[in-house]
Amino acid sequence: MSQMRRTLPFATPPQLVILDFDGVVADSELLSNTLLAEFLSSEGLPTTVEQAMARYMGRRWADNQARIRADFDRPLDDGFFDRYHAFVGPRMRSDVIAVPHVVSFIAANREHRFCVASSSSPGWLDHGTDKFGLRPHLGANLFSATAVARGKPAPDIFLHAANQMGIEPHECVVIEDSPAGIEGAVAAGMVALGFLGGAHVDDGFGARLTAAGAAGLASNYREVAHAIGMRAPAQPDQG
């Protein structure tokens, strides 16, 4: 196959579909950023949901701690992470739901290869994968940026995922909902499709993903399927 970058829509499916997790598989971004804004504000670091999404969405927690310190020009004490985890963890685990039709989309294309490349922790990826019934389709192909040197917008997690799956970067498409993720996918030499199907997406969101380098935009998994030459979900997900 030529290494020339393919353009959307694809005539034939890519060798590997790399899914971001939060906002692409789990409809979690609005919930997580609402809780993050509440937590930071309770710590004397006033933050709105919109500010949380603009500053921290799509990035590793370790990187976000450094950004929080810089944004507020103050150190974070040793118990900061533990308080954050205790504040958001139970709500996230109980309240998170899947993005509409992601399960039926992956099931409809089970002969193709999928994996996850996310800034989230391995435990969170496992929780959502099992909760949404995606384990038979994704197996252990869940790659967390905790395993690489640099988080998004660096390309490290995408290159790591492709390497683990045995696929060349130019044969991959990345489904991403954050500017940081889009930038990382493009830097990895992959086609990035901006996803607008999460509850957190507002009117200007697509423009931000396009500015970050998205080759196209999809508002739902039917549009994803059309863009990358795969079958559309046959029916809505159950539950």
C-alpha positions in Angstrom: 0.0 0.0 0.0 1.2 3.5 -0.8 2.2 5.6 2.2 0.3 8.6 0.7 -2.2 9.9 3.2 -5.7 8.8 2.3 -8.6 11.2 2.2 -12.1 10.7 3.5 -14.3 9.0 2.7 -12.2 5.8 2.3 -13.0 3.5 -0.6 -11.8 0.6 1.5 -11.5 0.3 5.3 -8.2 1.1 7.1 -6.2 -1.8 8.5 -6.7 -0.5 12.0 -9.3 1.8 13.7 -7.8 3.4 16.8 -10.5 4.8 19.1 -10.0 7.4 21.7 -12.0 6.3 24.8 -13.5 9.3 26.6 -15.9 11.1 24.3 -15.6 8.4 21.6 -16.4 5.1 23.4 -17.5 6.4 26.8 -19.8 9.4 26.8 -17.9 10.7 29.7 -16.4 14.1 28.9 -19.2 16.3 30.1 -19.5 14.3 33.3 -15.8 14.2 34.0 -15.2 17.8 33.2 -18.2 18.9 35.3 -16.8 16.9 38.3 -13.2 18.2 37.6 -14.5 21.8 37.6 -16.4 21.2 40.9 -13.4 19.6 42.5 -11.0 22.3 41.5 -13.4 25.0 42.6 -13.7 23.2 46.0 -9.9 23.3 46.3 -9.9 27.1 45.9 -9.0 26.9 42.2 -12.2 28.4 40.5 -12.9 26.6 37.2 -15.9 26.4 35.0 -16.9 23.3 33.0 -16.0 25.2 29.8 -12.6 26.1 31.2 -12.0 22.5 32.3 -12.8 21.2 28.8 -10.6 23.8 27.0 -7.6 23.3 29.3 -7.6 19.7 30.3 -9.7 17.5 28.0 -8.0 14.7 26.2 -4.8 14.9 28.3 -3.2 12.6 30.9 -4.0 13.3 34.6 -0.2 13.6 35.3 0.1 16.2 32.6 -3.0 18.0 33.8 -1.6 18.3 37.3 1.3 20.3 35.8 -1.1 22.4 33.8 -3.2 23.1 36.9 -0.1 24.2 38.8 0.8 26.5 36.0 -2.7 27.9 35.5 -3.1 28.8 39.1 0.6 29.4 39.9 0.5 27.3 43.0 1.8 23.9 44.2 -0.5 20.9 44.7 -0.1 19.1 47.9 0.7 15.4 48.2 -3.0 14.5 48.9 -4.4 16.3 45.8 -4.7 13.2 43.6 -6.2 11.1 46.3 -8.9 13.7 47.0 -9.6 14.1 43.3 -10.0 10.4 42.8 -12.2 10.0 45.9 -14.4 13.0 44.6 -14.9 11.8 41.0 -14.2 8.1 41.0 -17.5 6.7 42.3 -19.7 9.0 40.2 -17.7 8.3 37.1 -17.9 4.5 37.5 -21.7 4.5 38.3 -22.9 7.2 35.9 -20.8 6.7 32.7 -22.6 5.4 29.7 -21.5 4.4 26.2 -21.6 6.9 23.3 -24.7 6.1 21.3 -24.3 3.3 18.8 -20.6 2.7 19.4 -21.2 -0.9 20.5 -23.4 -1.8 17.5 -20.9 -0.1 15.2 -18.0 -2.2 16.4 -20.1 -5.3 16.4 -21.2 -4.7 12.8 -17.6 -4.6 11.8 -16.2 -7.4 13.9 -14.0 -8.7 11.0 -12.0 -5.4 11.2 -9.4 -4.5 13.7 -10.1 -2.0 16.5 -8.1 -0.8 19.5 -8.3 2.0 22.1 -5.5 4.6 22.6 -6.5 6.8 25.5 -5.1 9.3 28.0 -7.1 7.5 30.7 -5.8 4.9 33.2 -5.8 1.2 32.4 -8.3 0.6 35.2 -10.8 3.1 33.7 -10.4 1.6 30.2 -11.1 -1.9 31.6 -14.1 -0.7 33.6 -15.8 0.9 30.6 -15.0 -1.9 28.2 -16.6 -4.4 30.5 -19.5 -2.2 31.5 -20.4 -1.6 27.8 -20.0 -5.2 26.7 -17.1 -4.5 24.4 -14.7 -7.0 25.8 -15.5 -9.6 23.2 -14.7 -7.1 20.5 -11.7 -5.2 22.0 -10.1 -7.9 24.2 -6.9 -6.6 25.7 -6.3 -4.1 22.9 -6.6 -1.1 25.3 -3.6 1.2 25.4 -3.2 3.8 28.0 -0.9 6.8 27.7 0.4 6.0 31.2 2.6 3.5 29.3 4.4 6.1 27.1 6.8 8.9 27.8 4.6 11.7 26.5 0.9 12.2 26.5 -1.3 13.7 23.9 -0.8 16.0 21.9 2.4 14.0 21.4 2.0 11.1 19.0 3.5 8.5 21.4 0.3 6.6 22.4 -0.9 6.3 18.8 2.5 5.0 17.7 2.6 2.6 20.6 -0.9 1.3 19.8 -0.1 0.7 16.1 3.2 -1.0 17.0 1.4 -3.3 19.5 -1.2 -4.2 16.9 1.5 -4.7 14.2 0.1 -2.1 11.8 2.0 0.8 10.1 0.9 4.3 11.1 -0.2 5.3 7.6 -2.6 2.3 7.6 -4.5 3.6 10.7 -7.4 5.9 11.2 -7.9 7.6 14.6 -11.4 8.5 15.9 -10.8 11.5 18.3 -12.9 14.1 20.0 -10.2 16.4 21.5 -7.9 18.9 19.8 -5.0 17.3 21.7 -5.8 13.9 20.4 -6.3 15.1 16.8 -2.9 16.8 17.0 -1.3 13.6 18.3 -2.8 11.4 15.6 -1.7 13.7 12.8 1.8 13.9 14.3 1.8 10.1 14.2 1.2 10.1 10.5 -2.4 8.8 10.8 -5.7 10.0 9.4 -7.7 11.7 12.2 -11.5 11.8 12.1 -13.0 14.3 14.5 -15.9 12.8 16.4 -18.8 15.0 17.5 -21.2 12.5 19.0 -20.6 13.1 22.7 -22.8 15.1 25.1 -20.0 17.6 25.6 -19.9 18.8 22.0 -21.0 22.4 21.4 -21.5 24.5 18.2 -17.9 25.4 17.9 -16.4 22.0 18.6 -16.0 20.8 15.0 -14.1 24.0 14.0 -11.6 23.4 16.8 -11.0 19.8 15.7 -10.6 20.9 12.1 -8.1 23.5 13.2 -6.2 20.8 15.0 -5.9 18.8 11.8 -8.9 16.5 11.5 -9.3 15.2 8.0 -13.1 15.2 8.5 -15.9 15.3 11.1 -18.5 12.7 12.1 -21.5 13.5 14.3 -22.4 9.9 14.9 -21.4 6.3 14.1 -23.3 6.2 10.9 -21.2 9.1 9.7 -18.0 7.4 11.0 -18.9 4.2 9.1 -19.4 6.2 5.8 -16.2 8.1 6.3 -14.0 5.0 6.7 -15.7 2.6 4.4 -17.3 0.3 7.0 -20.8 -0.9 7.8 -23.1 1.4 9.7 -24.5 0.2 13.0 -27.5 -2.1 12.2 -29.6 -0.9 15.2 -29.4 1.2 18.3 -27.4 -0.2 21.2 -29.5 -1.8 23.9 -29.6 -0.5 27.5 
